[in-house]
Amino acid sequence: MSDWKARTKLVHGGTRRSQYNEVSEAIFLTQGFVYDTAEQAEARFLKTGEDEFIYARYGNPTVAMFEERIALLEGAEDAFATASGMAAVNGALMSLVKAGDHVVAAQALFGSCLYILEDILRRFGVEVTLVDGTDLEQWRAAVREDTAVVFFESMSNPTLEVIDVAAVSEIAHAVGAKVVIDNVFSTPVFSDAIAQGADIVIYSATKHIDGQGRALGGVILGSREIIRGVVEPYMKHTGGSMSPFNAWIMLKGLETIDLRVNAQAESALRIAQAFEGHEKLARMIYPGLESHAQNALIQRQLGGKGGTVVSFDIKGGQEATFRFLNALEVAVISNNLGDAKSIATHPATTTHQRLPDEQKAELGITPGLVRFSVGLEDVEDLIADLAQALDVA
């Protein structure tokens, strides 16, 4: 399987067939598993074999199929599927650190990620330093001999800053720190983060992996030693594992993710080009544009692909922006992304609402900022919808 091309891995990778030889992967919707004898039960609890299971919180055949398939796509040795993207972030960070450790993280993060770093980890005695993730000198200054983990979004939410994975990994590894990356906006289709130096890669499977707004899920990917030796013990005992039904949904999503994400990225570039310099926009942010400050890095790190999200700042602040959002006819207002439907989000009042105003300003989350997740609609319809909504704004 490792020699297959990506699309082949996404259709066939990790498949386990029952005695019925079904075409579509089976949903093993069970909490537990039966043993032939008491001795077999004892043996399995002592050492679980490669295709043996004990309890759904520890592992499940359908979940294992998803884990193997996404690991094949990512180029990781192993994966642990979680109940949500935030369960993956929390599980990865909490399993790697202890009281007295030091963590360095980029300051441009999703609000819930900041909560884990600034509230939960500090509450348990972990020191956290936040830096401008795009400034390598700040990383060098912040990383210390006792730094255990560095954490960042490879492409930040919602301002689409891109962090140099290889360079930050080199800085972190020089002191023995683990590199943990939230890779949602870069997507598993465009990113090669593990090859570029990441030790752990996290996805909210709720986004592009499902891709159709159906279910929550997450996944933590890395070496077998880290996933099974460090992450799995924490996750299986704290209960953040993925349900078999959601794993089946994610398996179905993986079959088409390459086609969907490439189509969405092509449309996102068309939209960004169409509205760059628009008179009602203070700025247009899309990593695939040549005008993006880190376009050279994007060419090297993501193969020139700018992702599926466009962010733009509407002149006139929140009042004008709400008029724009309320005028949309094709796109919907929600707070998800990576969906087949185009979704417009106002981060300042929703996903990043809890941040103090000064922190929002520092991160570029202005009252006029819109995060626009490009769906699978015809791009001409999306451009027309955005244009008429800007007229209303």
Secondary structure as GFF3:
##gff-version 3
##sequence-region A 1 393
A	DSSP	alpha_helix	6	12	.	.	.	ID=ss1
A	DSSP	alpha_helix	38	46	.	.	.	ID=ss2
A	DSSP	alpha_helix	61	74	.	.	.	ID=ss3
A	DSSP	beta_strand	78	82	.	.	.	ID=ss4
A	DSSP	alpha_helix	85	96	.	.	.	ID=ss5
A	DSSP	beta_strand	102	106	.	.	.	ID=ss6
A	DSSP	alpha_helix	111	115	.	.	.	ID=ss7
A	DSSP	pi_helix	116	121	.	.	.	ID=ss8
A	DSSP	alpha_helix	122	123	.	.	.	ID=ss9
A	DSSP	beta_strand	127	131	.	.	.	ID=ss10
A	DSSP	alpha_helix	136	142	.	.	.	ID=ss11
A	DSSP	beta_strand	147	153	.	.	.	ID=ss12
A	DSSP	alpha_helix	165	173	.	.	.	ID=ss13
A	DSSP	beta_strand	178	182	.	.	.	ID=ss14
A	DSSP	alpha_helix	187	190	.	.	.	ID=ss15
A	DSSP	beta_strand	200	204	.	.	.	ID=ss16
A	DSSP	beta_strand	218	222	.	.	.	ID=ss17
A	DSSP	alpha_helix	224	226	.	.	.	ID=ss18
A	DSSP	pi_helix	227	231	.	.	.	ID=ss19
A	DSSP	alpha_helix	232	238	.	.	.	ID=ss20
A	DSSP	alpha_helix	244	275	.	.	.	ID=ss21
A	DSSP	beta_strand	281	285	.	.	.	ID=ss22
A	DSSP	alpha_helix	295	301	.	.	.	ID=ss23
A	DSSP	beta_strand	309	314	.	.	.	ID=ss24
A	DSSP	alpha_helix	317	327	.	.	.	ID=ss25
A	DSSP	beta_strand	332	333	.	.	.	ID=ss26
A	DSSP	beta_strand	343	345	.	.	.	ID=ss27
A	DSSP	three_ten_helix	347	349	.	.	.	ID=ss28
A	DSSP	alpha_helix	357	363	.	.	.	ID=ss29
A	DSSP	beta_strand	369	373	.	.	.	ID=ss30
A	DSSP	alpha_helix	379	392	.	.	.	ID=ss31
###
